[in-house]
Amino acid sequence: MFFDYQGPAKRVAIPEEKLERLERQIREEFPHDEMMFELHMLRAILAVERGDATIDEILGPVQVS
């Protein structure tokens, strides 16, 4: 693990379902780069913690398949 994003996610009480959705979205952007994946996860969660954005704003609308 390069960056601990799970600790901050728990600290700001991001629901597991939304954390998994964020992981899927970011994994699509960085399927083979674990460091970039974890860095972007951490940056998104820290933005929620700082109040710069909500998790729902970061996730965007739910896409129906």
FITOR-252562 format. One record per atom (N, C-alpha, C, O, CB): residue number from 1; x, z, y. Coordinates in Angstrom, 1 decimal, m for minus. Glycine has a CB too. Example, Ala and Ser with C-alpha at 12.3 -4.5 7.8 and 13.67 -1.06 7.14 Angstrom:
<seq = 1	xx = 13.2	zz = 7.8	yy = m5.7>
<seq = 1	xx = 12.3	zz = 7.8	yy = m4.5>
<seq = 1	xx = 13.2	zz = 7.8	yy = m3.3>
<seq = 1	xx = 14.2	zz = 8.5	yy = m3.3>
<seq = 1	xx = 11.3	zz = 9.0	yy = m4.5>
<seq = 2	xx = 12.8	zz = 7.1	yy = m2.2>
<seq = 2	xx = 13.7	zz = 7.1	yy = m1.1>
<seq = 2	xx = 12.9	zz = 7.9	yy = 0.0>
<seq = 2	xx = 13.4	zz = 8.0	yy = 1.1>
<seq = 2	xx = 14.1	zz = 5.7	yy = m0.6>
END
This chain:
<seq = 1	xx = 0.9	zz = 0.0	yy = m1.2>
<seq = 1	xx = 0.0	zz = 0.0	yy = 0.0>
<seq = 1	xx = 0.9	zz = 0.0	yy = 1.2>
<seq = 1	xx = 1.8	zz = 0.8	yy = 1.4>
<seq = 1	xx = m1.0	zz = 1.2	yy = 0.0>
<seq = 2	xx = 0.6	zz = m0.9	yy = 2.1>
<seq = 2	xx = 1.4	zz = m1.0	yy = 3.4>
<seq = 2	xx = 0.8	zz = m0.2	yy = 4.5>
<seq = 2	xx = 1.5	zz = 0.5	yy = 5.2>
<seq = 2	xx = 1.4	zz = m2.5	yy = 3.8>
<seq = 3	xx = m0.6	zz = m0.3	yy = 4.6>
<seq = 3	xx = m1.3	zz = 0.4	yy = 5.7>
<seq = 3	xx = m2.5	zz = 1.2	yy = 5.1>
<seq = 3	xx = m3.3	zz = 0.6	yy = 4.3>
<seq = 3	xx = m1.7	zz = m0.5	yy = 6.8>
<seq = 4	xx = m2.6	zz = 2.5	yy = 5.4>
<seq = 4	xx = m3.7	zz = 3.3	yy = 4.9>
<seq = 4	xx = m4.9	zz = 3.0	yy = 5.8>
<seq = 4	xx = m5.0	zz = 3.6	yy = 6.8>
<seq = 4	xx = m3.3	zz = 4.8	yy = 4.8>
<seq = 5	xx = m5.8	zz = 2.2	yy = 5.3>
<seq = 5	xx = m7.0	zz = 2.0	yy = 6.1>
<seq = 5	xx = m8.2	zz = 2.8	yy = 5.5>
<seq = 5	xx = m9.2	zz = 3.0	yy = 6.2>
<seq = 5	xx = m7.4	zz = 0.5	yy = 6.1>
<seq = 6	xx = m8.1	zz = 3.3	yy = 4.3>
<seq = 6	xx = m9.2	zz = 4.1	yy = 3.7>
<seq = 6	xx = m9.3	zz = 5.4	yy = 4.3>
<seq = 6	xx = m10.4	zz = 5.9	yy = 4.5>
<seq = 6	xx = m8.9	zz = 4.2	yy = 2.2>
<seq = 7	xx = m8.2	zz = 6.1	yy = 4.7>
<seq = 7	xx = m8.3	zz = 7.4	yy = 5.4>
<seq = 7	xx = m9.0	zz = 7.3	yy = 6.7>
<seq = 7	xx = m10.0	zz = 8.0	yy = 6.9>
<seq = 7	xx = m6.9	zz = 7.9	yy = 5.6>
<seq = 8	xx = m8.6	zz = 6.4	yy = 7.6>
<seq = 8	xx = m9.4	zz = 6.2	yy = 8.8>
<seq = 8	xx = m10.8	zz = 5.8	yy = 8.6>
<seq = 8	xx = m11.7	zz = 6.2	yy = 9.4>
<seq = 8	xx = m8.7	zz = 5.2	yy = 9.7>
<seq = 9	xx = m11.1	zz = 5.0	yy = 7.6>
<seq = 9	xx = m12.5	zz = 4.6	yy = 7.3>
<seq = 9	xx = m13.3	zz = 5.8	yy = 6.9>
<seq = 9	xx = m14.5	zz = 5.9	yy = 7.4>
<seq = 9	xx = m12.5	zz = 3.6	yy = 6.1>
<seq = 10	xx = m12.8	zz = 6.7	yy = 6.2>
<seq = 10	xx = m13.5	zz = 8.0	yy = 5.8>
<seq = 10	xx = m13.7	zz = 8.8	yy = 7.1>
<seq = 10	xx = m14.7	zz = 9.5	yy = 7.3>
<seq = 10	xx = m12.7	zz = 8.7	yy = 4.7>
<seq = 11	xx = m12.6	zz = 8.9	yy = 7.9>
<seq = 11	xx = m12.7	zz = 9.7	yy = 9.1>
<seq = 11	xx = m13.8	zz = 9.3	yy = 10.1>
<seq = 11	xx = m14.4	zz = 10.1	yy = 10.7>
<seq = 11	xx = m11.3	zz = 9.6	yy = 9.9>
<seq = 12	xx = m14.1	zz = 8.0	yy = 10.1>
<seq = 12	xx = m15.2	zz = 7.5	yy = 11.0>
<seq = 12	xx = m16.5	zz = 7.3	yy = 10.3>
<seq = 12	xx = m17.4	zz = 6.8	yy = 10.8>
<seq = 12	xx = m14.8	zz = 6.2	yy = 11.7>
<seq = 13	xx = m16.5	zz = 7.7	yy = 9.0>
<seq = 13	xx = m17.7	zz = 7.6	yy = 8.1>
<seq = 13	xx = m18.3	zz = 6.2	yy = 8.0>
<seq = 13	xx = m19.5	zz = 6.1	yy = 8.1>
<seq = 13	xx = m18.7	zz = 8.6	yy = 8.7>
<seq = 14	xx = m17.4	zz = 5.2	yy = 7.7>
<seq = 14	xx = m17.9	zz = 3.9	yy = 7.5>
<seq = 14	xx = m18.5	zz = 3.9	yy = 6.1>
<seq = 14	xx = m17.9	zz = 4.3	yy = 5.1>
<seq = 14	xx = m16.8	zz = 2.8	yy = 7.6>
<seq = 15	xx = m19.8	zz = 3.5	yy = 5.9>
<seq = 15	xx = m20.4	zz = 3.5	yy = 4.6>
<seq = 15	xx = m19.7	zz = 2.6	yy = 3.6>
<seq = 15	xx = m19.2	zz = 1.5	yy = 4.0>
<seq = 15	xx = m21.9	zz = 3.1	yy = 4.7>
<seq = 16	xx = m19.6	zz = 3.0	yy = 2.4>
<seq = 16	xx = m18.9	zz = 2.2	yy = 1.4>
<seq = 16	xx = m19.3	zz = 0.8	yy = 1.3>
<seq = 16	xx = m18.5	zz = m0.1	yy = 1.2>
<seq = 16	xx = m19.1	zz = 2.9	yy = 0.0>
<seq = 17	xx = m20.6	zz = 0.5	yy = 1.4>
<seq = 17	xx = m21.2	zz = m0.8	yy = 1.4>
<seq = 17	xx = m20.6	zz = m1.7	yy = 2.5>
<seq = 17	xx = m20.2	zz = m2.9	yy = 2.3>
<seq = 17	xx = m22.7	zz = m0.8	yy = 1.4>
<seq = 18	xx = m20.5	zz = m1.1	yy = 3.7>
<seq = 18	xx = m20.0	zz = m1.9	yy = 4.8>
<seq = 18	xx = m18.5	zz = m2.0	yy = 4.7>
<seq = 18	xx = m17.9	zz = m3.1	yy = 5.1>
<seq = 18	xx = m20.3	zz = m1.2	yy = 6.1>
<seq = 19	xx = m17.8	zz = m1.0	yy = 4.2>
<seq = 19	xx = m16.3	zz = m1.2	yy = 4.0>
<seq = 19	xx = m16.0	zz = m2.3	yy = 3.0>
<seq = 19	xx = m15.1	zz = m3.1	yy = 3.2>
<seq = 19	xx = m15.7	zz = 0.2	yy = 3.5>
<seq = 20	xx = m16.8	zz = m2.3	yy = 1.9>
<seq = 20	xx = m16.6	zz = m3.4	yy = 0.9>
<seq = 20	xx = m16.9	zz = m4.8	yy = 1.5>
<seq = 20	xx = m16.2	zz = m5.7	yy = 1.2>
<seq = 20	xx = m17.5	zz = m3.1	yy = m0.3>
<seq = 21	xx = m17.9	zz = m4.8	yy = 2.3>
<seq = 21	xx = m18.2	zz = m6.1	yy = 3.0>
<seq = 21	xx = m17.1	zz = m6.6	yy = 3.9>
<seq = 21	xx = m16.7	zz = m7.7	yy = 3.9>
<seq = 21	xx = m19.5	zz = m6.0	yy = 3.8>
<seq = 22	xx = m16.5	zz = m5.6	yy = 4.7>
<seq = 22	xx = m15.4	zz = m5.9	yy = 5.5>
<seq = 22	xx = m14.2	zz = m6.4	yy = 4.7>
<seq = 22	xx = m13.5	zz = m7.3	yy = 5.0>
<seq = 22	xx = m15.0	zz = m4.7	yy = 6.4>
<seq = 23	xx = m13.9	zz = m5.7	yy = 3.6>
<seq = 23	xx = m12.9	zz = m6.1	yy = 2.7>
<seq = 23	xx = m13.0	zz = m7.5	yy = 2.2>
<seq = 23	xx = m12.1	zz = m8.2	yy = 2.1>
<seq = 23	xx = m12.8	zz = m5.1	yy = 1.5>
<seq = 24	xx = m14.2	zz = m7.9	yy = 1.8>
<seq = 24	xx = m14.5	zz = m9.2	yy = 1.3>
<seq = 24	xx = m14.2	zz = m10.2	yy = 2.4>
<seq = 24	xx = m13.6	zz = m11.3	yy = 2.2>
<seq = 24	xx = m15.9	zz = m9.4	yy = 0.8>
<seq = 25	xx = m14.7	zz = m9.9	yy = 3.7>
<seq = 25	xx = m14.5	zz = m10.9	yy = 4.8>
<seq = 25	xx = m13.0	zz = m11.1	yy = 5.1>
<seq = 25	xx = m12.5	zz = m12.2	yy = 5.3>
<seq = 25	xx = m15.2	zz = m10.4	yy = 6.0>
<seq = 26	xx = m12.3	zz = m10.0	yy = 5.1>
<seq = 26	xx = m10.9	zz = m10.1	yy = 5.5>
<seq = 26	xx = m10.1	zz = m10.7	yy = 4.3>
<seq = 26	xx = m9.1	zz = m11.4	yy = 4.6>
<seq = 26	xx = m10.3	zz = m8.7	yy = 5.9>
<seq = 27	xx = m10.5	zz = m10.4	yy = 3.1>
<seq = 27	xx = m9.8	zz = m10.9	yy = 1.9>
<seq = 27	xx = m9.9	zz = m12.5	yy = 1.9>
<seq = 27	xx = m9.0	zz = m13.2	yy = 1.5>
<seq = 27	xx = m10.3	zz = m10.3	yy = 0.6>
<seq = 28	xx = m11.0	zz = m13.0	yy = 2.4>
<seq = 28	xx = m11.2	zz = m14.4	yy = 2.5>
<seq = 28	xx = m10.1	zz = m15.0	yy = 3.4>
<seq = 28	xx = m9.7	zz = m16.1	yy = 3.2>
<seq = 28	xx = m12.6	zz = m14.8	yy = 3.0>
<seq = 29	xx = m9.8	zz = m14.3	yy = 4.5>
<seq = 29	xx = m8.8	zz = m14.8	yy = 5.5>
<seq = 29	xx = m7.4	zz = m14.7	yy = 4.9>
<seq = 29	xx = m6.5	zz = m15.6	yy = 5.2>
<seq = 29	xx = m8.9	zz = m14.1	yy = 6.8>
<seq = 30	xx = m7.1	zz = m13.7	yy = 4.1>
<seq = 30	xx = m5.8	zz = m13.4	yy = 3.6>
<seq = 30	xx = m5.8	zz = m13.2	yy = 2.1>
<seq = 30	xx = m5.5	zz = m12.1	yy = 1.7>
<seq = 30	xx = m5.2	zz = m12.2	yy = 4.3>
<seq = 31	xx = m6.1	zz = m14.2	yy = 1.3>
<seq = 31	xx = m6.3	zz = m14.0	yy = m0.1>
<seq = 31	xx = m5.0	zz = m13.7	yy = m0.8>
<seq = 31	xx = m5.0	zz = m13.1	yy = m1.9>
<seq = 31	xx = m6.9	zz = m15.2	yy = m0.7>
<seq = 32	xx = m3.8	zz = m14.0	yy = m0.3>
<seq = 32	xx = m2.6	zz = m13.8	yy = m1.0>
<seq = 32	xx = m1.6	zz = m13.0	yy = m0.2>
<seq = 32	xx = m0.4	zz = m12.9	yy = m0.6>
<seq = 32	xx = m1.9	zz = m15.2	yy = m1.3>
<seq = 33	xx = m2.0	zz = m12.4	yy = 0.9>
<seq = 33	xx = m1.1	zz = m11.6	yy = 1.7>
<seq = 33	xx = m1.7	zz = m10.2	yy = 1.9>
<seq = 33	xx = m2.5	zz = m9.9	yy = 2.8>
<seq = 33	xx = m0.9	zz = m12.3	yy = 3.1>
<seq = 34	xx = m1.2	zz = m9.3	yy = 1.0>
<seq = 34	xx = m1.7	zz = m7.9	yy = 1.0>
<seq = 34	xx = m1.4	zz = m7.2	yy = 2.3>
<seq = 34	xx = m2.3	zz = m6.4	yy = 2.8>
<seq = 34	xx = m1.1	zz = m7.1	yy = m0.2>
<seq = 35	xx = m0.2	zz = m7.4	yy = 2.9>
<seq = 35	xx = 0.1	zz = m6.7	yy = 4.1>
<seq = 35	xx = m0.8	zz = m7.1	yy = 5.3>
<seq = 35	xx = m1.3	zz = m6.3	yy = 6.0>
<seq = 35	xx = 1.6	zz = m7.0	yy = 4.5>
<seq = 36	xx = m1.0	zz = m8.4	yy = 5.4>
<seq = 36	xx = m1.9	zz = m8.9	yy = 6.5>
<seq = 36	xx = m3.4	zz = m8.4	yy = 6.2>
<seq = 36	xx = m4.1	zz = m8.1	yy = 7.2>
<seq = 36	xx = m1.9	zz = m10.4	yy = 6.6>
<seq = 37	xx = m3.8	zz = m8.4	yy = 5.0>
<seq = 37	xx = m5.1	zz = m7.9	yy = 4.7>
<seq = 37	xx = m5.3	zz = m6.5	yy = 5.1>
<seq = 37	xx = m6.2	zz = m6.1	yy = 5.8>
<seq = 37	xx = m5.4	zz = m8.0	yy = 3.1>
<seq = 38	xx = m4.3	zz = m5.6	yy = 4.7>
<seq = 38	xx = m4.4	zz = m4.2	yy = 5.1>
<seq = 38	xx = m4.3	zz = m4.0	yy = 6.6>
<seq = 38	xx = m4.9	zz = m3.1	yy = 7.1>
<seq = 38	xx = m3.3	zz = m3.4	yy = 4.3>
<seq = 39	xx = m3.4	zz = m4.7	yy = 7.2>
<seq = 39	xx = m3.2	zz = m4.6	yy = 8.7>
<seq = 39	xx = m4.5	zz = m4.9	yy = 9.4>
<seq = 39	xx = m4.9	zz = m4.2	yy = 10.3>
<seq = 39	xx = m2.1	zz = m5.5	yy = 9.2>
<seq = 40	xx = m5.2	zz = m6.0	yy = 9.0>
<seq = 40	xx = m6.4	zz = m6.4	yy = 9.7>
<seq = 40	xx = m7.6	zz = m5.4	yy = 9.4>
<seq = 40	xx = m8.4	zz = m5.1	yy = 10.2>
<seq = 40	xx = m6.8	zz = m7.8	yy = 9.3>
<seq = 41	xx = m7.6	zz = m4.8	yy = 8.1>
<seq = 41	xx = m8.5	zz = m3.8	yy = 7.8>
<seq = 41	xx = m8.3	zz = m2.6	yy = 8.7>
<seq = 41	xx = m9.3	zz = m2.1	yy = 9.3>
<seq = 41	xx = m8.4	zz = m3.4	yy = 6.3>
<seq = 42	xx = m7.1	zz = m2.2	yy = 8.9>
<seq = 42	xx = m6.8	zz = m1.0	yy = 9.7>
<seq = 42	xx = m7.1	zz = m1.3	yy = 11.2>
<seq = 42	xx = m7.7	zz = m0.4	yy = 11.8>
<seq = 42	xx = m5.3	zz = m0.7	yy = 9.6>
<seq = 43	xx = m6.8	zz = m2.4	yy = 11.7>
<seq = 43	xx = m7.1	zz = m2.8	yy = 13.1>
<seq = 43	xx = m8.6	zz = m2.7	yy = 13.3>
<seq = 43	xx = m9.0	zz = m2.2	yy = 14.4>
<seq = 43	xx = m6.5	zz = m4.1	yy = 13.4>
<seq = 44	xx = m9.4	zz = m3.3	yy = 12.4>
<seq = 44	xx = m10.8	zz = m3.3	yy = 12.6>
<seq = 44	xx = m11.4	zz = m1.8	yy = 12.6>
<seq = 44	xx = m12.2	zz = m1.5	yy = 13.4>
<seq = 44	xx = m11.5	zz = m4.1	yy = 11.5>
<seq = 45	xx = m10.9	zz = m1.0	yy = 11.6>
<seq = 45	xx = m11.4	zz = 0.4	yy = 11.5>
<seq = 45	xx = m11.0	zz = 1.2	yy = 12.7>
<seq = 45	xx = m11.8	zz = 2.0	yy = 13.2>
<seq = 45	xx = m10.9	zz = 1.0	yy = 10.2>
<seq = 46	xx = m9.8	zz = 1.0	yy = 13.2>
<seq = 46	xx = m9.3	zz = 1.7	yy = 14.4>
<seq = 46	xx = m10.1	zz = 1.3	yy = 15.6>
<seq = 46	xx = m10.3	zz = 2.1	yy = 16.5>
<seq = 46	xx = m7.8	zz = 1.5	yy = 14.6>
<seq = 47	xx = m10.5	zz = 0.0	yy = 15.7>
<seq = 47	xx = m11.4	zz = m0.4	yy = 16.8>
<seq = 47	xx = m12.7	zz = 0.4	yy = 16.8>
<seq = 47	xx = m13.2	zz = 0.7	yy = 17.8>
<seq = 47	xx = m11.7	zz = m1.9	yy = 16.7>
<seq = 48	xx = m13.3	zz = 0.6	yy = 15.6>
<seq = 48	xx = m14.5	zz = 1.4	yy = 15.5>
<seq = 48	xx = m14.2	zz = 2.8	yy = 15.9>
<seq = 48	xx = m15.0	zz = 3.4	yy = 16.6>
<seq = 48	xx = m15.0	zz = 1.4	yy = 14.0>
<seq = 49	xx = m13.1	zz = 3.4	yy = 15.5>
<seq = 49	xx = m12.7	zz = 4.8	yy = 15.8>
<seq = 49	xx = m12.6	zz = 4.9	yy = 17.3>
<seq = 49	xx = m13.0	zz = 6.0	yy = 17.9>
<seq = 49	xx = m11.5	zz = 5.2	yy = 15.1>
<seq = 50	xx = m12.0	zz = 4.0	yy = 18.0>
<seq = 50	xx = m11.8	zz = 4.1	yy = 19.4>
<seq = 50	xx = m13.0	zz = 3.8	yy = 20.2>
<seq = 50	xx = m13.1	zz = 4.1	yy = 21.4>
<seq = 50	xx = m10.7	zz = 3.1	yy = 19.9>
<seq = 51	xx = m14.1	zz = 3.3	yy = 19.6>
<seq = 51	xx = m15.3	zz = 2.9	yy = 20.3>
<seq = 51	xx = m15.3	zz = 1.6	yy = 20.9>
<seq = 51	xx = m16.2	zz = 1.2	yy = 21.7>
<seq = 51	xx = m15.6	zz = 4.0	yy = 21.3>
<seq = 52	xx = m14.3	zz = 0.7	yy = 20.6>
<seq = 52	xx = m14.2	zz = m0.6	yy = 21.1>
<seq = 52	xx = m15.3	zz = m1.5	yy = 20.5>
<seq = 52	xx = m15.7	zz = m2.5	yy = 21.1>
<seq = 52	xx = m12.8	zz = m1.2	yy = 20.8>
<seq = 53	xx = m15.7	zz = m1.2	yy = 19.3>
<seq = 53	xx = m16.7	zz = m2.0	yy = 18.6>
<seq = 53	xx = m17.4	zz = m1.1	yy = 17.5>
<seq = 53	xx = m16.8	zz = m0.1	yy = 17.1>
<seq = 53	xx = m16.1	zz = m3.3	yy = 17.9>
<seq = 54	xx = m18.5	zz = m1.6	yy = 17.1>
<seq = 54	xx = m19.2	zz = m0.9	yy = 16.0>
<seq = 54	xx = m18.9	zz = m1.7	yy = 14.7>
<seq = 54	xx = m18.4	zz = m2.8	yy = 14.8>
<seq = 54	xx = m20.8	zz = m0.8	yy = 16.2>
<seq = 55	xx = m19.0	zz = m1.0	yy = 13.6>
<seq = 55	xx = m18.8	zz = m1.7	yy = 12.3>
<seq = 55	xx = m19.7	zz = m2.9	yy = 12.2>
<seq = 55	xx = m19.3	zz = m4.0	yy = 11.6>
<seq = 55	xx = m18.9	zz = m0.8	yy = 11.1>
<seq = 56	xx = m20.9	zz = m2.8	yy = 12.7>
<seq = 56	xx = m21.9	zz = m3.9	yy = 12.6>
<seq = 56	xx = m21.5	zz = m5.1	yy = 13.5>
<seq = 56	xx = m21.7	zz = m6.2	yy = 13.1>
<seq = 56	xx = m23.3	zz = m3.4	yy = 13.0>
<seq = 57	xx = m20.9	zz = m4.8	yy = 14.6>
<seq = 57	xx = m20.4	zz = m5.9	yy = 15.5>
<seq = 57	xx = m19.3	zz = m6.6	yy = 14.8>
<seq = 57	xx = m19.2	zz = m7.8	yy = 14.9>
<seq = 57	xx = m20.0	zz = m5.3	yy = 16.8>
<seq = 58	xx = m18.4	zz = m5.9	yy = 14.2>
<seq = 58	xx = m17.3	zz = m6.5	yy = 13.5>
<seq = 58	xx = m17.7	zz = m7.3	yy = 12.3>
<seq = 58	xx = m17.2	zz = m8.4	yy = 12.0>
<seq = 58	xx = m16.3	zz = m5.4	yy = 13.0>
<seq = 59	xx = m18.7	zz = m6.8	yy = 11.5>
<seq = 59	xx = m19.2	zz = m7.5	yy = 10.3>
<seq = 59	xx = m20.0	zz = m8.8	yy = 10.7>
<seq = 59	xx = m20.0	zz = m9.7	yy = 10.0>
<seq = 59	xx = m20.0	zz = m6.6	yy = 9.5>
<seq = 60	xx = m20.7	zz = m8.7	yy = 11.8>
<seq = 60	xx = m21.5	zz = m9.8	yy = 12.2>
<seq = 60	xx = m22.8	zz = m9.8	yy = 11.3>
<seq = 60	xx = m23.1	zz = m8.9	yy = 10.6>
<seq = 60	xx = m20.8	zz = m11.2	yy = 12.0>
<seq = 61	xx = m23.6	zz = m10.9	yy = 11.5>
<seq = 61	xx = m24.9	zz = m10.9	yy = 10.8>
<seq = 61	xx = m24.7	zz = m11.1	yy = 9.3>
<seq = 61	xx = m23.7	zz = m11.7	yy = 8.8>
<seq = 61	xx = m25.8	zz = m12.0	yy = 11.3>
<seq = 62	xx = m25.6	zz = m10.5	yy = 8.5>
<seq = 62	xx = m25.6	zz = m10.7	yy = 7.0>
<seq = 62	xx = m25.9	zz = m12.1	yy = 6.7>
<seq = 62	xx = m26.9	zz = m12.6	yy = 7.1>
<seq = 62	xx = m26.5	zz = m9.6	yy = 6.3>
<seq = 63	xx = m25.1	zz = m12.7	yy = 5.9>
<seq = 63	xx = m25.3	zz = m14.1	yy = 5.4>
<seq = 63	xx = m26.1	zz = m14.0	yy = 4.1>
<seq = 63	xx = m25.7	zz = m13.4	yy = 3.1>
<seq = 63	xx = m24.0	zz = m14.9	yy = 5.3>
<seq = 64	xx = m27.2	zz = m14.7	yy = 4.0>
<seq = 64	xx = m28.0	zz = m14.8	yy = 2.8>
<seq = 64	xx = m27.6	zz = m16.0	yy = 2.0>
<seq = 64	xx = m27.6	zz = m17.1	yy = 2.6>
<seq = 64	xx = m29.5	zz = m14.8	yy = 3.2>
<seq = 65	xx = m27.3	zz = m15.8	yy = 0.8>
<seq = 65	xx = m26.9	zz = m16.9	yy = m0.1>
<seq = 65	xx = m28.1	zz = m17.6	yy = m0.7>
<seq = 65	xx = m27.9	zz = m18.6	yy = m1.4>
<seq = 65	xx = m26.0	zz = m16.5	yy = m1.2>
END
